[in-house]
Amino acid sequence: MTTDDFLPQFQRQEHDLLEQIDLGRAAGRPHWVDKNEKKLRAVQAIIGALEGDEPAAGSVDAADSRPPESGPARHTLPACP
């Protein structure tokens, strides 16, 4: 379970993962990119839930977070070569 008090931490983690993905692409490491993209999707789902209108006053169970089916994308990841 997490609350929006941790939103800045999740946003920093999102930023760090985006940097790791860029570094992995530049180094030609598709496995590294894939693993970090999976982590990024999980973090973005948590951020989206915390920023959205969730029940229980902004708390969300991080284990149950899934990427949203619709709505605006936070960041679009280009395909790995």
ABEGO torsion letter per residue (X at the ends): XBBAAAAAAAAAAAAAAAAAAAAAAAAGBAAAAAAAAAAAAAAAAAAAAAABBBBGGGBBBAAABBBBABEBBABBBBBBX
